[in-house]
Amino acid sequence: MATLFAKPATATQPQATATARPVVTIGQGRLAGETDGRAEQFLGVPYAAPPVGHLRFQPPQHAAHWSGTRDATQQAHACLQFSPFGLRDPGAVSEDCLYLDVYRPRHTRPGDRLPVLLWIHGGGYSQGTGTQFGGRTMAELTSSVVVSINYRLGQLGYLAAPELARDNALGSGSYGLMDQVAALKWTRGNIAAFGGDPARITLWGQSAGSGSICAMLTSPQAARLFSRAVLQSGPCTLLRAPSASRAADEARDFSAAAGCPDSATRAACLRRAPAADLIAAARTHPTSGPAFGDGLLPTQPSEAIAAGSWNKVPILIGSTRAEARFFVALTQPYLTAQEYTDRINATHGQAAPQVLARYPVAAYPTPYDALSAVLTDSTFACHTLTTARTFASQVPTYVYEFDDPNSPTLHGAQVPGVDMANAHSAELAYLHDFTMADRPLTPDQTRLADRMKRRWAAFARTADPDIPGDTRWPPADSRYQVLTLNPENTRTSTAFAADHQCDFWIGQSPSTARRAPEA
């Protein structure tokens, strides 16, 4: 068996210090974490065996037991990055990456039964890591337990090659989704030792992490393992899963690009291929994420939810005010008015005149702002509305829009002279001890961040995100009430659909109602 961690597990008792280190005993053995302020953290905890060697392209296996006390004060390596962002990417990566971090309030004990929030990071199923999303502040501020996980990315996590999928009972190549389910099962089985309540686990994710939750909401493998779900900037009707047949075609093309064109030897070839070759092949053949049509994910998630055939739990869902600014800033930040018109004509076909009439470039500060509005409304905003309405017809559903016109963006992503406030990922710095924000929050923003954390934790605790002394957050109904999260004026509104012209976009054909933009 490969090593469980970059450093050997410690087999001795933790050294005595002025403040005793927190220790828990889980199914695999004893863990010694550390105290940080008013919280305790247990870092780099293995939830599955290293998926290396013959376990590459296999479902996650149980993590090994250890003797003595394992040190849990260092975060594990991130999983291999298949499309590094080029901003503040993880410095240490490895295929041996199936670890998680646990944060809890100081002096928490088994039996306290605190609500649990299990975080699934985004990154287009090909980049990112749970280690960038600390949970110390959330845990100490809200008396909750936070879990942040890694899962396999790129084609190591999502490769529906039949030659590989036939090796597992589910007939699936969505190994990253299997990892997420395994982490959820680990949490369900062990979180009581940390003082968490296994009956109150909230799945919580953003972007592709939200798309992963759409899948877990409909996977029979995740049934009855969680009690609520938070979906940020990843509505299920937008992040649609590829079919098994399409994913198999993509896997065949990827395998050939990676040097494994022969179906007879493909499985063995892919398992021994250098990781660098897999990453290189993904540059021209990116993964589409988890596929449906197998034992892990039988049905397209958005269709299963619409049909009422899903793991029904209360939902909190939302988006940022100007999601697409992030994607446009990375691709066409300085486009001209003519380039804007050409882009709309090329993208929207017969509907282009209507789009240009509804989003005239003269009505915006720059063509960049006009294109950002078109893409925000046609993708994230109106798909969030559609997905939320479907949820709200079946379960209690709470909808938000994050709107801070001065929010920070991701470290290194700011384009000179371009307004990137409220773009995709803007809310992350308000909910996590986030390592990728480009600047600290102001005092007013910190107060908003504290209220947001309390609301998310209240939802995890009671399935109702209302908190004392703040604006009431009603569940969505036929009026589609949305809570606007703003540092100066958090308020409820029924104008979301009109603000984002959703009646127009929902009425468009699938070719006009856009899929998620790509960075």
Summary of the structure (lengths in Angstrom):
residues: 519
radius of gyration: 22.5
end to end distance: 38.0
largest distance: 72.4
contacts: 1868
relative contact order: 0.11
helix: 35%
strand: 17%
